[in-house]
Amino acid sequence: MASYTVSLLNPKIIEDLNLHEHGLEIKLRPQSNFFPLSDRKSLSFHKNLLDTQAEVARFSERDAATLPDFYAMLESVANILREELLRSPPMWVAALRTWCVQAALV
């Protein structure tokens, strides 16, 4: 058993480590998030955008209307981060040493 954050694990990492062969099984929740509010009200975020918009519209039709644009922006940022997470970190020390040698500073 693990928290929902395992579902955020990059599919490339799951594949590279053969995690499914080691028993990894990800079960997605029917709702992304559930927020209980005061006065017996709640707000749910669903897998389906239209269902989520209907939930948000109960509180703000304006916010519900802008939700697709907000999700698109989040997805574009997430795509950049997913790519960056798979890159090796820069070798700053080696790069600095090479630059110093080339600049005859060492």
Distance bins in CASP14 RR format, pairs under 12 A and 6 or more apart:
PFRMAT RR
TARGET T0000
AUTHOR 0000-0000-0000
RMODE 2
METHOD distances of the structure
MODEL  1
1 24 0 0 0 0 0 1 0 0 0 0 0
1 25 0 0 0 0 0 1 0 0 0 0 0
1 26 0 0 0 0 0 1 0 0 0 0 0
1 27 0 0 0 0 0 1 0 0 0 0 0
2 8 0 0 0 0 0 1 0 0 0 0 0
2 9 0 0 0 0 1 0 0 0 0 0 0
2 19 0 0 0 0 0 1 0 0 0 0 0
2 23 0 0 0 0 0 1 0 0 0 0 0
2 24 0 0 0 0 1 0 0 0 0 0 0
2 25 0 0 0 0 0 1 0 0 0 0 0
2 26 0 0 0 0 1 0 0 0 0 0 0
2 27 0 0 0 0 0 1 0 0 0 0 0
3 9 0 0 0 0 0 1 0 0 0 0 0
3 26 0 0 0 0 0 1 0 0 0 0 0
3 29 0 0 0 0 0 1 0 0 0 0 0
4 26 0 0 0 0 1 0 0 0 0 0 0
4 27 0 0 0 0 1 0 0 0 0 0 0
4 28 0 0 0 0 1 0 0 0 0 0 0
4 29 1 0 0 1 0 0 0 0 0 0 0
4 31 0 0 0 0 0 1 0 0 0 0 0
4 32 0 0 0 0 1 0 0 0 0 0 0
4 33 0 0 0 0 1 0 0 0 0 0 0
4 34 0 0 0 0 0 1 0 0 0 0 0
5 26 0 0 0 0 0 1 0 0 0 0 0
6 13 0 0 0 0 0 1 0 0 0 0 0
6 14 0 0 0 0 1 0 0 0 0 0 0
6 19 0 0 0 0 1 0 0 0 0 0 0
6 23 0 0 0 0 0 1 0 0 0 0 0
6 24 1 0 0 1 0 0 0 0 0 0 0
6 25 0 0 0 0 1 0 0 0 0 0 0
6 26 1 0 0 1 0 0 0 0 0 0 0
6 27 0 0 0 0 1 0 0 0 0 0 0
6 28 0 0 0 0 0 1 0 0 0 0 0
6 29 0 0 0 0 0 1 0 0 0 0 0
7 14 0 0 0 0 0 1 0 0 0 0 0
7 24 0 0 0 0 0 1 0 0 0 0 0
7 25 0 0 0 0 0 1 0 0 0 0 0
7 26 1 0 1 0 0 0 0 0 0 0 0
7 27 0 0 0 0 1 0 0 0 0 0 0
7 28 1 0 0 1 0 0 0 0 0 0 0
7 29 0 0 0 0 1 0 0 0 0 0 0
7 32 0 0 0 0 1 0 0 0 0 0 0
7 47 0 0 0 0 0 1 0 0 0 0 0
8 14 0 0 0 0 0 1 0 0 0 0 0
8 26 0 0 0 0 1 0 0 0 0 0 0
8 28 0 0 0 0 0 1 0 0 0 0 0
8 32 0 0 0 0 0 1 0 0 0 0 0
8 78 0 0 0 0 1 0 0 0 0 0 0
8 81 0 0 0 0 0 1 0 0 0 0 0
8 82 0 0 0 0 1 0 0 0 0 0 0
8 85 0 0 0 0 0 1 0 0 0 0 0
9 15 0 0 0 0 0 1 0 0 0 0 0
9 16 0 0 0 0 0 1 0 0 0 0 0
9 17 0 0 0 0 1 0 0 0 0 0 0
9 19 0 0 0 0 1 0 0 0 0 0 0
9 20 0 0 0 0 0 1 0 0 0 0 0
9 24 0 0 0 0 1 0 0 0 0 0 0
9 26 0 0 0 0 1 0 0 0 0 0 0
9 82 0 0 0 0 0 1 0 0 0 0 0
9 85 0 0 0 0 0 1 0 0 0 0 0
9 86 0 0 0 0 0 1 0 0 0 0 0
10 16 0 0 0 0 1 0 0 0 0 0 0
10 17 0 0 0 0 0 1 0 0 0 0 0
10 19 0 0 0 0 0 1 0 0 0 0 0
10 78 0 0 0 0 0 1 0 0 0 0 0
10 79 0 0 0 0 0 1 0 0 0 0 0
10 81 0 0 0 0 1 0 0 0 0 0 0
10 82 1 0 1 0 0 0 0 0 0 0 0
10 83 0 0 0 0 1 0 0 0 0 0 0
10 84 0 0 0 0 0 1 0 0 0 0 0
10 85 1 0 0 1 0 0 0 0 0 0 0
10 86 1 0 0 1 0 0 0 0 0 0 0
10 87 0 0 0 0 0 1 0 0 0 0 0
11 17 0 0 0 0 0 1 0 0 0 0 0
11 19 0 0 0 0 1 0 0 0 0 0 0
11 20 0 0 0 0 0 1 0 0 0 0 0
11 24 0 0 0 0 0 1 0 0 0 0 0
11 26 0 0 0 0 0 1 0 0 0 0 0
11 82 0 0 0 0 1 0 0 0 0 0 0
11 85 0 0 0 0 0 1 0 0 0 0 0
11 86 0 0 0 0 0 1 0 0 0 0 0
12 19 0 0 0 0 0 1 0 0 0 0 0
12 82 0 0 0 0 1 0 0 0 0 0 0
12 83 0 0 0 0 1 0 0 0 0 0 0
12 85 0 0 0 0 1 0 0 0 0 0 0
12 86 1 0 1 0 0 0 0 0 0 0 0
12 87 0 0 0 0 0 1 0 0 0 0 0
13 19 1 0 0 1 0 0 0 0 0 0 0
13 20 0 0 0 0 0 1 0 0 0 0 0
13 24 0 0 0 0 0 1 0 0 0 0 0
13 82 0 0 0 0 0 1 0 0 0 0 0
13 85 0 0 0 0 1 0 0 0 0 0 0
13 86 1 0 0 1 0 0 0 0 0 0 0
14 20 1 0 0 1 0 0 0 0 0 0 0
14 21 0 0 0 0 0 1 0 0 0 0 0
14 22 0 0 0 0 0 1 0 0 0 0 0
14 23 0 0 0 0 0 1 0 0 0 0 0
14 24 1 0 0 1 0 0 0 0 0 0 0
14 25 0 0 0 0 0 1 0 0 0 0 0
14 26 0 0 0 0 1 0 0 0 0 0 0
15 21 0 0 0 0 0 1 0 0 0 0 0
15 24 0 0 0 0 0 1 0 0 0 0 0
15 86 0 0 0 0 0 1 0 0 0 0 0
16 86 0 0 0 0 1 0 0 0 0 0 0
17 23 0 0 0 0 0 1 0 0 0 0 0
17 24 0 0 0 0 1 0 0 0 0 0 0
18 24 0 0 0 0 1 0 0 0 0 0 0
19 25 0 0 0 0 1 0 0 0 0 0 0
19 26 0 0 0 0 1 0 0 0 0 0 0
20 26 0 0 0 0 1 0 0 0 0 0 0
28 46 0 0 0 0 0 1 0 0 0 0 0
28 47 1 0 0 1 0 0 0 0 0 0 0
29 44 0 0 0 0 0 1 0 0 0 0 0
29 45 0 0 0 0 0 1 0 0 0 0 0
29 46 0 0 0 0 1 0 0 0 0 0 0
29 47 0 0 0 0 1 0 0 0 0 0 0
30 44 0 0 0 0 1 0 0 0 0 0 0
30 45 0 0 0 0 0 1 0 0 0 0 0
30 46 1 0 0 1 0 0 0 0 0 0 0
30 47 1 0 0 1 0 0 0 0 0 0 0
30 48 0 0 0 0 0 1 0 0 0 0 0
30 51 0 0 0 0 0 1 0 0 0 0 0
31 42 0 0 0 0 0 1 0 0 0 0 0
31 43 0 0 0 0 0 1 0 0 0 0 0
31 44 1 0 1 0 0 0 0 0 0 0 0
31 45 1 0 0 1 0 0 0 0 0 0 0
31 46 1 0 1 0 0 0 0 0 0 0 0
31 47 1 0 0 1 0 0 0 0 0 0 0
31 48 0 0 0 0 0 1 0 0 0 0 0
31 51 0 0 0 0 1 0 0 0 0 0 0
31 52 0 0 0 0 1 0 0 0 0 0 0
31 55 0 0 0 0 1 0 0 0 0 0 0
32 43 0 0 0 0 0 1 0 0 0 0 0
32 44 0 0 0 0 1 0 0 0 0 0 0
32 45 1 0 1 0 0 0 0 0 0 0 0
32 46 1 0 0 1 0 0 0 0 0 0 0
32 47 1 0 0 1 0 0 0 0 0 0 0
32 48 0 0 0 0 1 0 0 0 0 0 0
32 49 0 0 0 0 0 1 0 0 0 0 0
32 51 0 0 0 0 0 1 0 0 0 0 0
32 52 1 0 0 1 0 0 0 0 0 0 0
32 55 0 0 0 0 0 1 0 0 0 0 0
32 71 0 0 0 0 0 1 0 0 0 0 0
32 74 0 0 0 0 0 1 0 0 0 0 0
33 42 0 0 0 0 0 1 0 0 0 0 0
33 43 0 0 0 0 1 0 0 0 0 0 0
33 44 1 0 0 1 0 0 0 0 0 0 0
33 45 1 0 1 0 0 0 0 0 0 0 0
33 46 0 0 0 0 1 0 0 0 0 0 0
33 47 0 0 0 0 0 1 0 0 0 0 0
33 52 0 0 0 0 1 0 0 0 0 0 0
33 55 0 0 0 0 0 1 0 0 0 0 0
33 56 0 0 0 0 0 1 0 0 0 0 0
34 41 0 0 0 0 0 1 0 0 0 0 0
34 42 1 0 0 1 0 0 0 0 0 0 0
34 43 1 0 0 1 0 0 0 0 0 0 0
34 44 1 0 1 0 0 0 0 0 0 0 0
34 45 1 0 0 1 0 0 0 0 0 0 0
34 46 0 0 0 0 1 0 0 0 0 0 0
34 52 0 0 0 0 0 1 0 0 0 0 0
34 55 0 0 0 0 0 1 0 0 0 0 0
35 41 0 0 0 0 1 0 0 0 0 0 0
35 42 1 0 0 1 0 0 0 0 0 0 0
35 43 1 0 1 0 0 0 0 0 0 0 0
35 44 1 0 0 1 0 0 0 0 0 0 0
35 45 0 0 0 0 1 0 0 0 0 0 0
35 52 0 0 0 0 0 1 0 0 0 0 0
35 55 0 0 0 0 1 0 0 0 0 0 0
35 56 0 0 0 0 0 1 0 0 0 0 0
35 59 0 0 0 0 0 1 0 0 0 0 0
36 42 1 0 1 0 0 0 0 0 0 0 0
36 43 0 0 0 0 1 0 0 0 0 0 0
36 44 0 0 0 0 1 0 0 0 0 0 0
37 43 1 0 0 1 0 0 0 0 0 0 0
37 44 0 0 0 0 0 1 0 0 0 0 0
37 55 0 0 0 0 0 1 0 0 0 0 0
37 58 0 0 0 0 0 1 0 0 0 0 0
37 59 0 0 0 0 1 0 0 0 0 0 0
41 55 0 0 0 0 0 1 0 0 0 0 0
41 58 0 0 0 0 1 0 0 0 0 0 0
41 59 0 0 0 0 1 0 0 0 0 0 0
42 55 0 0 0 0 1 0 0 0 0 0 0
42 58 0 0 0 0 1 0 0 0 0 0 0
42 59 0 0 0 0 0 1 0 0 0 0 0
43 51 0 0 0 0 0 1 0 0 0 0 0
43 52 0 0 0 0 1 0 0 0 0 0 0
43 53 0 0 0 0 0 1 0 0 0 0 0
43 54 0 0 0 0 0 1 0 0 0 0 0
43 55 1 0 1 0 0 0 0 0 0 0 0
43 56 1 0 0 1 0 0 0 0 0 0 0
43 57 0 0 0 0 0 1 0 0 0 0 0
43 58 1 0 0 1 0 0 0 0 0 0 0
43 59 1 0 0 1 0 0 0 0 0 0 0
43 60 0 0 0 0 0 1 0 0 0 0 0
43 63 0 0 0 0 0 1 0 0 0 0 0
43 64 0 0 0 0 0 1 0 0 0 0 0
44 51 1 0 0 1 0 0 0 0 0 0 0
44 52 1 0 0 1 0 0 0 0 0 0 0
44 53 0 0 0 0 0 1 0 0 0 0 0
44 54 0 0 0 0 1 0 0 0 0 0 0
44 55 1 0 1 0 0 0 0 0 0 0 0
44 56 0 0 0 0 1 0 0 0 0 0 0
44 58 0 0 0 0 0 1 0 0 0 0 0
44 59 0 0 0 0 0 1 0 0 0 0 0
45 51 0 0 0 0 1 0 0 0 0 0 0
45 52 1 0 1 0 0 0 0 0 0 0 0
45 53 0 0 0 0 0 1 0 0 0 0 0
45 54 0 0 0 0 0 1 0 0 0 0 0
45 55 1 0 0 1 0 0 0 0 0 0 0
45 56 0 0 0 0 1 0 0 0 0 0 0
45 64 0 0 0 0 0 1 0 0 0 0 0
45 67 0 0 0 0 1 0 0 0 0 0 0
45 70 0 0 0 0 0 1 0 0 0 0 0
45 71 0 0 0 0 0 1 0 0 0 0 0
46 52 1 0 1 0 0 0 0 0 0 0 0
46 53 0 0 0 0 1 0 0 0 0 0 0
46 54 0 0 0 0 1 0 0 0 0 0 0
46 55 1 0 0 1 0 0 0 0 0 0 0
46 56 0 0 0 0 0 1 0 0 0 0 0
46 67 0 0 0 0 0 1 0 0 0 0 0
46 71 0 0 0 0 0 1 0 0 0 0 0
47 71 0 0 0 0 0 1 0 0 0 0 0
48 54 0 0 0 0 1 0 0 0 0 0 0
48 55 0 0 0 0 0 1 0 0 0 0 0
48 67 0 0 0 0 0 1 0 0 0 0 0
48 71 0 0 0 0 0 1 0 0 0 0 0
49 55 0 0 0 0 0 1 0 0 0 0 0
49 56 0 0 0 0 0 1 0 0 0 0 0
49 64 0 0 0 0 0 1 0 0 0 0 0
49 65 0 0 0 0 0 1 0 0 0 0 0
49 67 1 0 0 1 0 0 0 0 0 0 0
49 68 1 0 0 1 0 0 0 0 0 0 0
49 69 0 0 0 0 0 1 0 0 0 0 0
49 70 0 0 0 0 0 1 0 0 0 0 0
49 71 1 0 0 1 0 0 0 0 0 0 0
49 72 0 0 0 0 0 1 0 0 0 0 0
49 74 0 0 0 0 0 1 0 0 0 0 0
49 75 0 0 0 0 0 1 0 0 0 0 0
50 56 0 0 0 0 0 1 0 0 0 0 0
50 57 0 0 0 0 0 1 0 0 0 0 0
50 64 0 0 0 0 1 0 0 0 0 0 0
50 67 0 0 0 0 1 0 0 0 0 0 0
50 68 0 0 0 0 1 0 0 0 0 0 0
50 71 0 0 0 0 0 1 0 0 0 0 0
51 57 0 0 0 0 0 1 0 0 0 0 0
51 58 0 0 0 0 0 1 0 0 0 0 0
51 64 0 0 0 0 0 1 0 0 0 0 0
51 67 0 0 0 0 0 1 0 0 0 0 0
52 58 0 0 0 0 0 1 0 0 0 0 0
52 59 0 0 0 0 0 1 0 0 0 0 0
52 63 0 0 0 0 0 1 0 0 0 0 0
52 64 0 0 0 0 1 0 0 0 0 0 0
52 67 1 0 0 1 0 0 0 0 0 0 0
52 68 0 0 0 0 1 0 0 0 0 0 0
52 70 0 0 0 0 0 1 0 0 0 0 0
52 71 0 0 0 0 1 0 0 0 0 0 0
53 59 0 0 0 0 0 1 0 0 0 0 0
53 60 0 0 0 0 0 1 0 0 0 0 0
53 61 0 0 0 0 1 0 0 0 0 0 0
53 62 0 0 0 0 0 1 0 0 0 0 0
53 63 0 0 0 0 1 0 0 0 0 0 0
53 64 1 0 1 0 0 0 0 0 0 0 0
53 65 1 0 0 1 0 0 0 0 0 0 0
53 66 0 0 0 0 1 0 0 0 0 0 0
53 67 1 0 1 0 0 0 0 0 0 0 0
53 68 1 0 0 1 0 0 0 0 0 0 0
53 69 0 0 0 0 0 1 0 0 0 0 0
53 70 0 0 0 0 0 1 0 0 0 0 0
53 71 0 0 0 0 1 0 0 0 0 0 0
54 61 0 0 0 0 0 1 0 0 0 0 0
54 64 1 0 0 1 0 0 0 0 0 0 0
54 65 0 0 0 0 0 1 0 0 0 0 0
54 67 0 0 0 0 0 1 0 0 0 0 0
55 61 0 0 0 0 0 1 0 0 0 0 0
55 63 0 0 0 0 0 1 0 0 0 0 0
55 64 0 0 0 0 1 0 0 0 0 0 0
55 67 0 0 0 0 1 0 0 0 0 0 0
56 62 0 0 0 0 1 0 0 0 0 0 0
56 63 1 0 1 0 0 0 0 0 0 0 0
56 64 1 0 1 0 0 0 0 0 0 0 0
56 65 0 0 0 0 1 0 0 0 0 0 0
56 66 0 0 0 0 1 0 0 0 0 0 0
56 67 1 0 1 0 0 0 0 0 0 0 0
56 68 0 0 0 0 0 1 0 0 0 0 0
56 70 0 0 0 0 0 1 0 0 0 0 0
56 71 0 0 0 0 0 1 0 0 0 0 0
57 63 1 0 0 1 0 0 0 0 0 0 0
57 64 1 1 0 0 0 0 0 0 0 0 0
57 65 0 0 0 0 1 0 0 0 0 0 0
57 66 0 0 0 0 0 1 0 0 0 0 0
57 67 0 0 0 0 1 0 0 0 0 0 0
58 64 0 0 0 0 1 0 0 0 0 0 0
59 67 0 0 0 0 0 1 0 0 0 0 0
60 66 0 0 0 0 1 0 0 0 0 0 0
60 67 0 0 0 0 1 0 0 0 0 0 0
61 67 0 0 0 0 0 1 0 0 0 0 0
62 69 0 0 0 0 0 1 0 0 0 0 0
62 70 0 0 0 0 0 1 0 0 0 0 0
63 69 0 0 0 0 0 1 0 0 0 0 0
63 70 0 0 0 0 1 0 0 0 0 0 0
64 70 0 0 0 0 0 1 0 0 0 0 0
64 71 0 0 0 0 0 1 0 0 0 0 0
66 72 0 0 0 0 0 1 0 0 0 0 0
66 73 0 0 0 0 0 1 0 0 0 0 0
67 73 0 0 0 0 0 1 0 0 0 0 0
67 74 0 0 0 0 0 1 0 0 0 0 0
68 74 0 0 0 0 0 1 0 0 0 0 0
68 75 0 0 0 0 0 1 0 0 0 0 0
69 75 0 0 0 0 0 1 0 0 0 0 0
69 76 0 0 0 0 0 1 0 0 0 0 0
70 76 0 0 0 0 0 1 0 0 0 0 0
70 77 0 0 0 0 0 1 0 0 0 0 0
71 77 0 0 0 0 0 1 0 0 0 0 0
71 78 0 0 0 0 0 1 0 0 0 0 0
72 78 0 0 0 0 0 1 0 0 0 0 0
72 79 0 0 0 0 0 1 0 0 0 0 0
73 79 0 0 0 0 0 1 0 0 0 0 0
73 80 0 0 0 0 0 1 0 0 0 0 0
74 80 0 0 0 0 0 1 0 0 0 0 0
74 81 0 0 0 0 0 1 0 0 0 0 0
75 81 0 0 0 0 0 1 0 0 0 0 0
75 82 0 0 0 0 0 1 0 0 0 0 0
76 82 0 0 0 0 0 1 0 0 0 0 0
76 83 0 0 0 0 0 1 0 0 0 0 0
77 83 0 0 0 0 0 1 0 0 0 0 0
77 84 0 0 0 0 0 1 0 0 0 0 0
78 84 0 0 0 0 0 1 0 0 0 0 0
78 85 0 0 0 0 0 1 0 0 0 0 0
79 85 0 0 0 0 0 1 0 0 0 0 0
79 86 0 0 0 0 0 1 0 0 0 0 0
80 86 0 0 0 0 0 1 0 0 0 0 0
80 87 0 0 0 0 0 1 0 0 0 0 0
81 87 0 0 0 0 0 1 0 0 0 0 0
84 90 0 0 0 0 0 1 0 0 0 0 0
89 95 0 0 0 0 0 1 0 0 0 0 0
90 96 0 0 0 0 0 1 0 0 0 0 0
91 97 0 0 0 0 1 0 0 0 0 0 0
91 98 0 0 0 0 1 0 0 0 0 0 0
91 99 0 0 0 0 0 1 0 0 0 0 0
92 98 0 0 0 0 0 1 0 0 0 0 0
92 99 0 0 0 0 0 1 0 0 0 0 0
93 99 0 0 0 0 0 1 0 0 0 0 0
93 100 0 0 0 0 0 1 0 0 0 0 0
94 100 0 0 0 0 0 1 0 0 0 0 0
94 101 0 0 0 0 0 1 0 0 0 0 0
95 101 0 0 0 0 0 1 0 0 0 0 0
95 102 0 0 0 0 0 1 0 0 0 0 0
96 102 0 0 0 0 0 1 0 0 0 0 0
96 103 0 0 0 0 0 1 0 0 0 0 0
96 105 0 0 0 0 1 0 0 0 0 0 0
96 106 0 0 0 0 0 1 0 0 0 0 0
97 103 0 0 0 0 0 1 0 0 0 0 0
97 105 0 0 0 0 1 0 0 0 0 0 0
97 106 1 0 0 1 0 0 0 0 0 0 0
98 105 0 0 0 0 0 1 0 0 0 0 0
98 106 0 0 0 0 1 0 0 0 0 0 0
99 105 0 0 0 0 1 0 0 0 0 0 0
99 106 0 0 0 0 1 0 0 0 0 0 0
100 106 1 0 1 0 0 0 0 0 0 0 0
END
